[in-house]
């Protein structure tokens, strides 16, 4: 029974692509950041192993988070879904006809041709995405600014992490390609000097704004809990 309970618990924390469900998204956030769902289907020649990339920008978690899904269309081009959210919703603004509306992220979609998709891949290669992350072993605070990228590239899973301030962060090329195609209508929260101390586990009394840490691994992230 204990083994079954643990298996169910771990399965519930694994991201399964249900981003629009705010409760499951929150429970599965670390799995989403690490690209566990992408890694699970990324095998050379396997069905579902088309080139696919996930970009996440942490602009101080309590202020702004942006997420992008870039998925090959099988014909050389790709589909780009952009999502962004700002400070947490005011419950006083809840509409009874759509009670989860304030928790949904702003979203836009775009179709990219082959040449543009190739530009993204070139940028990722230049940014060091195809190499093990230089920040492996570091802990990132949710109070900081950072980019995470997980992806299936030519049948192999890769993971990258860059934190501000650093030279590698400043030189990143892929953010420009994303932001110019982002039609969510939410202004980008640029990185700035801010407290980036590593904190302990969050207190449940802090609610949605509770700070947290993630640990960078070569194949994803490790972390605590958002609750």
N, C-alpha and C positions, 0 to 999 in steps of 0.2 A: 504493500500500500504506500509506503514511503517513497519507493522508487517511482511508482505511478504518479504520485502527487508532484514529485520533483519534475518529472517529464512533462506533465501538463503545465506546470508553472513556467518552465523554460520555453515551452512552445508558445505560451501566451505572450512572452516577452520578445519573441522573434518577429521581425517585421515581415508582413505578408502582402504589402502593397495597398493596404487600406488607409491611405493618407487622409481621406476626408472624414474619417471617424476620429473626433478629437480625443476621446478616451483611449482608444487603442493606440493612436499615434503617440500619446504621452507615455503610455506603458512601454511602447516599443521604440522609444526615441533613440536609445543607444544602438540598438540593432539597425535602425534606419541610418544613423550616422556612419556606422561601419560597413554599410552595404552588404549585410548578410544575405539578403534575398538575391542580390546580383551574384555574389560569390557562389551561392548554392546551384546556380544554373550555368556557371561559366566553365565550360570545358571545350577543348579543341574539337570542332566538328559536331558538337552536340546541339540538338534542337534547343532554341532559346538562347544560344550563345552569340547572338548578333552583337556587334559593338554597342556598348551601352555605358553611359557615364552618369554619375550623380554628383552634383556640386552643392555644398552647403556652406553658407556664409553665416558665421556667428558674429553679429554686430553688437556685442554685449547682449546676452540672451534675453534679458528683461526689456531691452530696447528694440531689437530687431533681429529676425532670422530670415534668411532667404534660402530657398532650395530649388534646384534645377534638375530636371530629368532630360537627358539627351539620348535618344534611342534611334539606332539605325533602322531605316525602313526596308532594308533588304535589297534595295536597288541602288545604293550609293549615297542616297540622301538621308535625312534624319528628321525626327520630330523633337521639338523642344518645348517642354512645359516649364514655365516659371511660376514660382509661388513665393509670397512674401507676407510677413506678419510683423506688426509693431507691438506696442505696449498692450498688455492683456486687456481683454474686453471689459467694458463697464456693464455689470449685470443689469443696471437700470435701463440699458438700451435693448434688452432682450425683447424680440417680437414673438408673441405667442404662436403665430403662424409658422415661424421658423426659429424655434428656441436655440438652435445651435448656430444660427447665422453669424453672431459676433465672434464665434470661435473659428470660423472658416478663414482660410488665408486668401489674400488677393491672388488671382491666377490669370495667366495669359498663355496662349499656345501659338506656336509658329512652325512652319514647315521649312526645312533647310535643304538646299540643293547639294549635290555632291561636292562642289568646290568649297562651299561654306563648311560642310562637315569635315572636309580635309583640313581646313584652317584650324578647326578646334583640335584635331588630332595632332597637328604640327605644334600648336601652342602647348598642349599638354606634354609633348615630348620635350620641348624646349624648357618647360618649367620643372622638369625632373620627375614627372609623374610615373614614368616607366622604371624608375629606380626606387630602391627602398627609401622610405621617408627619412630625411636627415633628423627629423624631430622624434624619431622612434625612442620610446622610453620616457619622453617628457609628459608632464601633466598640464593640460590646458584648463584654465578656469573659465567658467561661463561668463565671467565679468570682463573677459578679454575679447579681442578681435582675431578671428582666424577663418581660414578656408579649409575644408575637408573635401577630398574627391575620392570616390570609389568607382571602379569601373571594370568592365569586361572588355579587354582590348585584344583582338585577334585570338580569342579563346583562352586568354590568361587574365586572372584577376590581379588588379593593382590597387594600391591605396596611397594617397598622398595627404600631407598635413602641413600647413604653413601658418605661423603665428606672427602677428604684428607686435612689436617692431622687429623686423629682420630684413636683411638685404634680399633674401630669397622671396619674402613676401612682397617687397616693393617691386620686384622685377617680374612678378606674375603677369602672364599674357592673357590667360583664358578669361579673367574677370571682365576685361573690356569687351570681349566677344559676347559674353553673356548679357551684360548690362545694356548694350546697345540694342539687343533684341528683346529686352524685358519690357513688356507692356502692362505690368500689373498696376502701374500708376502710383506705386509707393516709392518715394525718394530713397535713394541709397544712403545708409548711415555710414559715413566714411570712418575709417579707423582713426583714433586719436589717443593721446596719452590718457590712461585711465588706470585705476587700481587693478592689478593683475595678480595679486597675491593668491597662492594656493590655499583654498579653504577646506575645512573639514566637511563632514557629511551634513546635508541640509537639515533644517528643523522643519517639522511638519507645520509649525505655526507660521512659517514664512510663505506658505502656499505656492502659487504659480511662480513667484519671483525668487524662490529659494535658490541660492547659488549651488553649483555642483562642479565637479571636475570630470574630465575624461583623461584616460591614459592612452597615448598613441602607440599602436603596435604596427608591425610591418603589414599585417593583413586586416587592420580595422582598429576599433577602439575598445577600451575597457573602461568601466565607470561604475558609479554607485547607482543611485536611484534619484528620480525626480521628486519623490514623495518624502 
